[in-house]
């Protein structure tokens, strides 16, 4: 479905690029593009031939058809994304067994549905939820799981290593799955993966097809991390990055590093659970090939070719 959508978009990019160069090729330009009916109307008043009007009408019809196909493909992709959580959750009963202890990190809708589906299949298990500082999204996930009837315990991120020896499996969601099988997740996830490997605990990643990225981590187009606002860790005025330092209220020697993401290499991942089954990290590049073609790695190159 992703490849189908990209092909439609490239067709529209070429159509837009063939017209007046007033706007750069983009999805907004596609959706905002209107038929040339007004130009055709003016041309008829100026005495253009019937053949010219016919060609203009054909171009308008083709443009509207391509636009309709792009919108339909986008809607189908949205439906696939919305349904992938249920398809992944259906596999939970095969991985979660009676009286097990699971650990998760931060907040993930896919993880929540995965665990709740096992509960609905009458699996009895305990979930440790690492809070995921500094945003503490694990608190929200723990409340959701508790409301759905799951036995849940919130632990601090620093307690993961101490508790993981009691855990049977780690189940986490991620922001992106790279082509080499590595994943980009919330900051602190690499610590969890290292602790899991130290104690030989399976580290399972649940991710829909929209999380697949056809690029490798060493690709210069990939931004593995970004820095969040320092005020998430310290109050404004306490550190040198704050503008208050100009007034003497901040400490010029105190800096704040607040990364948003962690990269987990493929050797720390035990299994990927997708909407179509489970796969080893070494198979991810084959899975990505089913969704992306080689040309899709550079849309700009395709539109100018």
WOPE-V964557 format. One record per residue. D_FIRST is the distance of its C-alpha to the first C-alpha in Angstrom with 2 decimals. Layout:
d_first:D_FIRST
d_first:D_FIRST
This chain:
d_first:0.00
d_first:3.81
d_first:5.47
d_first:5.00
d_first:6.20
d_first:8.66
d_first:9.91
d_first:10.71
d_first:12.38
d_first:14.32
d_first:15.55
d_first:16.83
d_first:18.34
d_first:20.27
d_first:21.41
d_first:22.66
d_first:24.24
d_first:26.12
d_first:27.78
d_first:30.45
d_first:29.95
d_first:30.77
d_first:27.49
d_first:25.24
d_first:21.68
d_first:19.57
d_first:17.20
d_first:20.46
d_first:22.02
d_first:19.32
d_first:19.64
d_first:23.39
d_first:23.98
d_first:26.23
d_first:27.34
d_first:30.48
d_first:32.52
d_first:35.23
d_first:35.66
d_first:35.85
d_first:38.46
d_first:40.54
d_first:40.29
d_first:41.67
d_first:44.58
d_first:45.27
d_first:45.64
d_first:42.43
d_first:42.09
d_first:40.22
d_first:38.08
d_first:36.95
d_first:35.98
d_first:34.03
d_first:32.00
d_first:31.35
d_first:30.19
d_first:27.80
d_first:26.34
d_first:26.02
d_first:24.29
d_first:21.77
d_first:21.19
d_first:20.70
d_first:18.26
d_first:16.04
d_first:16.49
d_first:15.63
d_first:12.34
d_first:11.45
d_first:12.74
d_first:10.99
d_first:7.45
d_first:9.06
d_first:10.54
d_first:7.69
d_first:6.47
d_first:10.24
d_first:10.66
d_first:8.52
d_first:10.64
d_first:13.69
d_first:13.48
d_first:12.91
d_first:16.56
d_first:17.91
d_first:16.18
d_first:17.58
d_first:20.87
d_first:21.36
d_first:21.99
d_first:24.74
d_first:27.47
d_first:27.06
d_first:27.73
d_first:30.16
d_first:33.57
d_first:36.66
d_first:38.74
d_first:36.56
d_first:36.44
d_first:33.15
d_first:32.72
d_first:30.03
d_first:30.08
d_first:29.46
d_first:27.13
d_first:23.61
d_first:22.04
d_first:20.15
d_first:23.54
d_first:25.34
d_first:23.27
d_first:23.46
d_first:27.24
d_first:27.83
d_first:26.08
d_first:28.53
d_first:31.35
d_first:30.49
d_first:30.77
d_first:34.32
d_first:33.89
d_first:36.61
d_first:35.97
d_first:36.83
d_first:34.53
d_first:35.77
d_first:33.97
d_first:34.75
d_first:35.18
d_first:33.21
d_first:35.76
d_first:36.20
d_first:33.84
d_first:34.59
d_first:31.28
d_first:32.28
d_first:34.88
d_first:32.36
d_first:30.41
d_first:33.75
d_first:34.73
d_first:31.53
d_first:32.04
d_first:35.71
d_first:35.07
d_first:32.90
d_first:35.80
d_first:34.95
d_first:37.84
d_first:36.97
d_first:38.92
d_first:38.27
d_first:39.45
d_first:39.88
d_first:37.79
d_first:40.99
d_first:41.55
d_first:38.40
d_first:40.27
d_first:43.17
d_first:41.15
d_first:38.52
d_first:41.03
d_first:40.93
d_first:37.14
d_first:35.36
d_first:31.83
d_first:30.10
d_first:26.78
d_first:25.14
d_first:22.08
d_first:21.19
d_first:19.88
d_first:17.98
d_first:17.62
d_first:18.72
d_first:18.12
d_first:21.56
d_first:21.06
d_first:23.03
d_first:22.10
d_first:23.07
d_first:24.52
d_first:27.35
d_first:30.69
d_first:32.67
d_first:29.88
d_first:31.19
d_first:34.56
d_first:33.17
d_first:31.47
d_first:34.77
d_first:36.75
d_first:34.53
d_first:35.02
d_first:38.74
d_first:39.13
d_first:36.69
d_first:34.46
d_first:30.82
d_first:28.47
d_first:25.17
d_first:22.13
d_first:19.67
d_first:16.36
d_first:12.87
d_first:9.78
d_first:10.24
d_first:13.63
d_first:12.83
d_first:14.53
d_first:14.74
d_first:18.37
d_first:21.58
d_first:24.19
d_first:26.69
d_first:24.53
d_first:26.54
d_first:23.52
d_first:23.14
d_first:25.37
d_first:26.14
d_first:28.35
d_first:29.90
d_first:33.15
d_first:33.48
d_first:36.50
d_first:39.70
d_first:40.90
d_first:38.56
d_first:41.08
d_first:44.35
d_first:45.79
d_first:46.09
d_first:49.32
d_first:49.59
d_first:47.90
d_first:48.29
d_first:44.89
d_first:46.11
d_first:47.76
d_first:50.67
d_first:51.94
d_first:53.48
d_first:55.67
d_first:56.49
d_first:54.51
d_first:51.94
d_first:52.68
d_first:52.09
d_first:51.88
d_first:49.17
d_first:45.56
d_first:42.37
d_first:39.29
d_first:36.40
d_first:33.15
d_first:29.93
d_first:27.98
d_first:28.69
d_first:27.17
d_first:27.32
d_first:27.42
d_first:25.70
d_first:29.12
d_first:29.51
d_first:26.34
d_first:26.94
d_first:23.63
d_first:20.05
d_first:18.84
d_first:15.09
d_first:13.42
d_first:13.61
d_first:17.12
d_first:19.51
d_first:19.67
d_first:22.39
d_first:22.03
d_first:22.68
d_first:19.48
d_first:17.17
d_first:16.95
d_first:15.77
d_first:13.06
d_first:11.96
d_first:12.16
d_first:9.35
d_first:6.95
d_first:9.32
d_first:11.76
d_first:15.37
d_first:15.52
d_first:13.04
d_first:15.85
d_first:17.88
d_first:16.45
d_first:20.06
d_first:21.02
d_first:18.40
d_first:19.60
d_first:23.18
d_first:22.91
